[in-house]
Amino acid sequence: MNNQNTDIKTLQKLSQKIPEKMPYIKMVILFGSRARGDINDKSDWDFAILCDREIVAKTFKNKVSGWFAYSVNLNEIFDLKTERIDIIDLNSCSDFIAHYIARDGVLIYEKNEGEFEHFKQEKLKTEKEMKKAVNIMRNKVENFLIKRGV
């Protein structure tokens, strides 16, 4: 498959292999330029995954082996033939990233129907909430820099 032309419906169809190869995966969301449709020659593959933490802990000895397996398995399942895959863990990503994934992301796979809708309801922020969060983050960064004498 030519990974520049892989469409969302193809990914969704291929995602049927996830339960067998990656039983710890609860949800996969495509986000970034490929989800928005503004792909260019430098576009990578941005996937957000939600995992069952208990199954992950039993499956992998450490986080590094888990992350390596996530990338290798998604590459194989979706026949992407590329090393340009970025993966975000929805269990531990920031509220900012979760908001943008909820807003712009496209569901590729969900183990339990309604998981993505629940995620969107929980993580999407209003414009007012985002402005407040940006101000809080800005203050934290400024305080950090002041403490470091920058």
C-alpha positions in Angstrom: 0.0 0.0 0.0 1.3 3.5 -0.8 1.3 5.2 2.5 0.9 8.6 1.0 -2.5 7.6 -0.4 -3.8 5.4 2.5 -7.2 6.6 3.3 -9.1 6.5 6.6 -11.6 3.9 5.5 -8.7 1.6 4.6 -7.1 2.1 8.0 -10.5 1.4 9.7 -10.9 -1.8 7.7 -7.3 -2.9 8.5 -7.9 -2.1 12.2 -9.9 -5.3 12.5 -6.5 -7.0 13.0 -5.8 -5.0 16.2 -7.6 -7.3 18.7 -5.5 -10.2 17.7 -2.1 -8.5 17.4 -2.6 -5.8 20.1 -5.2 -7.0 22.6 -4.3 -4.3 25.1 -5.5 -1.5 22.7 -8.9 0.0 23.5 -8.9 2.8 20.9 -6.8 4.2 18.0 -7.3 7.7 16.7 -5.6 9.3 13.7 -4.8 13.0 14.2 -2.6 15.6 12.7 -2.3 16.5 9.0 -3.5 13.1 7.8 -6.7 13.4 9.8 -7.3 17.0 8.7 -6.5 16.1 5.0 -3.7 18.5 4.5 -1.0 15.9 3.8 2.3 16.8 2.3 5.6 15.0 1.5 6.8 15.5 5.1 3.6 14.3 6.8 4.1 11.6 9.3 1.5 9.3 10.9 0.1 10.6 14.2 -1.8 8.0 16.2 -3.3 8.4 19.7 -3.9 5.2 21.5 -5.8 4.3 24.6 -4.5 1.1 26.2 -5.8 -1.2 29.0 -3.0 -0.5 31.6 -3.4 -3.9 33.3 -3.0 -5.8 30.0 0.0 -3.6 29.0 1.7 -4.3 32.4 1.3 -8.0 32.0 2.4 -7.9 28.3 5.6 -5.8 28.5 8.5 -5.8 30.9 9.0 -2.1 30.5 7.6 1.0 28.8 10.3 1.1 26.1 9.4 -2.4 24.8 5.8 -1.4 24.9 6.3 1.7 22.8 8.5 -0.1 20.4 5.8 -2.8 20.0 3.1 -0.2 19.5 5.0 1.4 16.6 6.0 -1.8 14.9 2.5 -3.4 15.2 0.6 -0.4 14.0 3.1 -0.1 11.1 2.5 -3.7 10.2 -1.3 -3.7 10.7 -1.8 -0.6 8.6 0.9 -1.6 6.1 2.5 1.8 6.3 6.1 0.9 5.4 7.5 3.9 7.2 9.4 4.8 10.4 7.6 8.2 10.5 5.0 7.2 13.1 4.3 9.3 16.2 2.2 7.7 19.0 0.5 9.6 21.9 -0.7 7.7 24.9 -4.2 9.0 25.8 -3.7 7.7 29.4 -1.0 10.2 30.0 -1.0 13.0 27.5 -1.7 16.6 28.4 -5.1 18.2 28.4 -4.0 20.4 25.5 -3.0 17.5 23.3 -6.2 15.5 24.3 -8.3 18.5 23.4 -6.8 18.8 19.9 -7.0 15.0 19.4 -10.7 15.1 20.4 -11.4 18.0 18.2 -9.5 17.0 15.0 -9.0 13.2 15.4 -10.6 10.5 13.4 -11.6 7.3 15.0 -9.8 4.3 13.5 -10.6 1.6 16.0 -12.5 1.3 19.3 -12.8 -1.9 21.3 -16.0 -0.8 23.0 -18.5 1.2 21.0 -18.9 4.7 22.3 -15.3 5.0 23.7 -14.4 7.8 21.3 -17.6 9.8 22.0 -16.9 9.5 25.7 -13.3 10.7 25.2 -14.5 13.7 23.2 -17.1 14.6 25.8 -14.5 14.4 28.5 -11.6 16.2 26.7 -13.1 18.8 24.4 -12.8 22.2 26.0 -14.6 25.5 25.3 -12.7 28.4 24.0 -12.9 30.0 27.4 -11.5 26.9 29.1 -8.7 26.8 26.5 -7.8 30.4 27.1 -7.7 29.8 30.9 -5.5 26.7 30.4 -3.1 28.6 28.1 -2.8 31.4 30.7 -2.1 28.8 33.5 0.5 27.1 31.3 2.1 30.4 30.4 2.4 31.4 34.0 4.0 28.0 34.9 6.6 28.4 32.1 7.3 32.0 33.1 7.8 31.0 36.8 10.0 28.1 35.7 12.2 30.4 33.6 12.4 33.1 36.4 13.5 30.4 38.9 16.2 29.4 36.4 17.3 33.0 35.9 16.3 33.1 32.3 
